[in-house]
């Protein structure tokens, strides 16, 4: 299964793709950051994000997408802009008819590091070790990889639970 993780932002949106085999082996595929022009209007930024996400989907063919939920910032205008950018990303993914799953930053940090209050550096360090990365990803890309990794753990857990609860049918 191939999972695209997304860390949404209006200026920098991280993306990361990992594969998980049916034997729970993880493979890092690619990650990066979509950068929008700070001088562009919000609709142009959203267009850049949506188009870029669709290009990534067309290139790497993920089976599922996991995206980080936004938290309400003290500055409501910033939260509103981030929500609009995230909405554009969600629309772009849904047009490709790919299932979307959402995780909070707390869930992601807890899944990757074991501590919901972990720092970005701790998340980066754990990803380098767990996925045997040759270089440390940028913070935005690392967050996106971490979202994908969190979703993969939830998929494995759900599959195990399904087989345990339905073992008579599986046998």
Buried (B, 14 or more C-beta within 10 A) or exposed (E): BBBBBBBBBBBBBBBBBBBBEEEEEBEBBBBBBBBBEEEEEBEEBBBBBBEBBBEBBEEBEBEBBBBBBBEEEEEEEEBBBBBBBBEBBBEBBEEBEBEBBBBBBBBBBBBBBEEEEBEBEBBBBBBBEBBEBEEEBBBBBBBBBBBBBBBBBBBBEEEEEEEEEEEEEEE
